[in-house]
Amino acid sequence: MTASNLRRDRGPAAHLMSGSTTLTDLSVQPVPTASKPFRLLIVGSSEDLPQALVKLIERHEADVVLAASLQDARRPKLLADVETVILCAHQESDARRAADRAAFLLADSLVSHHLMGLAFSSGTYGVVPGCGDVFIRLPTDVSSQELSGWLSALRHVRPHLRRINNQVAAMQRLGRRVNENLLEVDQELRLAGRLQRDFLPKVFPELADVRFAAMYRPATWVSGDIYDVRRLDERHIGFFLADAMGHGVAAGLMTMFIKEAIVGRRTREGEAPVRCPSKVLTSLNADLTAQQLPNCQFVTACYGQIDTDSHEVVLARAGHPHPIHVGSDGQAREVKTAGGLLGVFPEGDFPSIKLTLQPGEKLVIYSDGLENIISGGHDAGGHSTFGPVFLQAIRLPGQECLDMLAQHLDGAEGSLQPSDDQSCLVVERLCA
């Protein structure tokens, strides 16, 4: 597919072979050019060649290849050997839709070969619509000097197009790899979340008239909240709710450490006495600080025990929201207990407090992700108040109470992407 020269004694149309890939060579004295000839693919009827293009061919400034139709011009062998594609043919109005479709496909082929094209028409300068900004429209009366300038500009731009396309292709490959990595991470987090749920109690112990209910709603696949309910002996049940700072993988790993470190009953000298909640949190704090975790990784927790015979509850708290004692009449009050964060200072103090659950009463322990729905701020006297949804829900039995809270959370704005983990544990003494 080589360039052809035109003889002055014959018109250019007579030497354009339909369907051929060459122009007939004619003897004419070449005009010296400052650079190598432009390699052009001309699409359309030879009768439509503008005079500016004819002059470039006559002066040996353009080597051309001819394609009879837009479809023929898409052949890779043709596009691989040219620098610019030129559309000369005008489509009839009744075939406009088919021509536009063919031009779009040709434009797509040009993009894959890092090419741009020129389209001659009777209109003004502009970009040919529907062709992906690949073809630039020029008027048919454009001068040969200006046409040469356009071709030189497209020749200069082509290496940049190739480089940009290569960079885009590299970014696409990188994007695919990133997506693959994200998919792997997502699958691993899903698995980690399922494993973490497997560590939660599947059933709660039921002794006498004491019942437990829990709600567990991680903000992501892996939660920073953890809870457990364990039978300690024939009459004592230990329970806790802990919240590691943040949520995600780091917080999830911390919850596994917490679950194993909280020991409500420890064997010593052949005996296994039930440990006071204050001592349980003191031991947990010592274990956490001994790890010397970076980034100020801390934990809040509330640990308690209930005697199923006397219904006495002993509680200790460490930086966690205050537990809520709910009377049989639905009246709620916070159980104020002292205690700082776990894992910050090695010598923490976590004093215990006692209360007794009467028939129909509840004890509610929750993580700070539920403060918006549970807390209602403070009244004029500085006393804590509670939200209307929570006050309505706590009049129901334990599990029904949590179901109502969960239903409200599902209907709230932003429920699909909560900002924090949402967990709650209810200890209930059944009515007589």
Stockholm file with secondary structure:
# STOCKHOLM 1.0

chainA/1-432         MTASNLRRDRGPAAHLMSGSTTLTDLSVQPVPTASKPFRLLIVGSSEDLPQALVKLIERHEADVVLAASLQDARRPKLLADVETVILCAHQESDARRAADRAAFLLADSLVSHHLMGLAFSSGTYGVVPGCGDVFIRLPTDVSSQELSGWLSALRHVRPHLRRINNQVAAMQRLGRRVNENLLEVDQELRLAGRLQRDFLPKVFPELADVRFAAMYRPATWVSGDIYDVRRLDERHIGFFLADAMGHGVAAGLMTMFIKEAIVGRRTREGEAPVRCPSKVLTSLNADLTAQQLPNCQFVTACYGQIDTDSHEVVLARAGHPHPIHVGSDGQAREVKTAGGLLGVFPEGDFPSIKLTLQPGEKLVIYSDGLENIISGGHDAGGHSTFGPVFLQAIRLPGQECLDMLAQHLDGAEGSLQPSDDQSCLVVERLCA
#=GR chainA/1-432 SS CCCCCCCTTSCGGGGBCTTCSCBCCCCCCCCCCSSCCEEEEEESCGGGCCHHHHHHHHTTCEEEEEESSTTGGGCHHHHTTCSEEEECCCCCGGGHHHHHHHHHHHHHHHHHTTCEEEEEESSCSEECTTTTTCEEEEETTCCHHHHHHHHHHHHHHHHHHHHHHHHHHHHHHHHHHHHHHHHHHHHHHHHHHHHHHHTSCSSCCCBTTEEEEEEEECSSSSCSEEEEEEECSSSEEEEEEEEESSCSHHHHHHHHHHHHHCCSBCCBTTBCCBCCHHHHHHHHHHHHHHTTCSTTCCEEEEEEEEETTTCEEEEEEEBSCCCEEECTTSCEEECCCCCCCBTSCSSCCCCEEEEECCTTCEEEEECGGGHHHHEEEECTTSCEEECHHHHHHTTSCHHHHHHHHHHHHHHSTTTTSCSSCEEEEEEEECCC
#=GC SS_cons         CCCCCCCTTSCGGGGBCTTCSCBCCCCCCCCCCSSCCEEEEEESCGGGCCHHHHHHHHTTCEEEEEESSTTGGGCHHHHTTCSEEEECCCCCGGGHHHHHHHHHHHHHHHHHTTCEEEEEESSCSEECTTTTTCEEEEETTCCHHHHHHHHHHHHHHHHHHHHHHHHHHHHHHHHHHHHHHHHHHHHHHHHHHHHHHHTSCSSCCCBTTEEEEEEEECSSSSCSEEEEEEECSSSEEEEEEEEESSCSHHHHHHHHHHHHHCCSBCCBTTBCCBCCHHHHHHHHHHHHHHTTCSTTCCEEEEEEEEETTTCEEEEEEEBSCCCEEECTTSCEEECCCCCCCBTSCSSCCCCEEEEECCTTCEEEEECGGGHHHHEEEECTTSCEEECHHHHHHTTSCHHHHHHHHHHHHHHSTTTTSCSSCEEEEEEEECCC
//
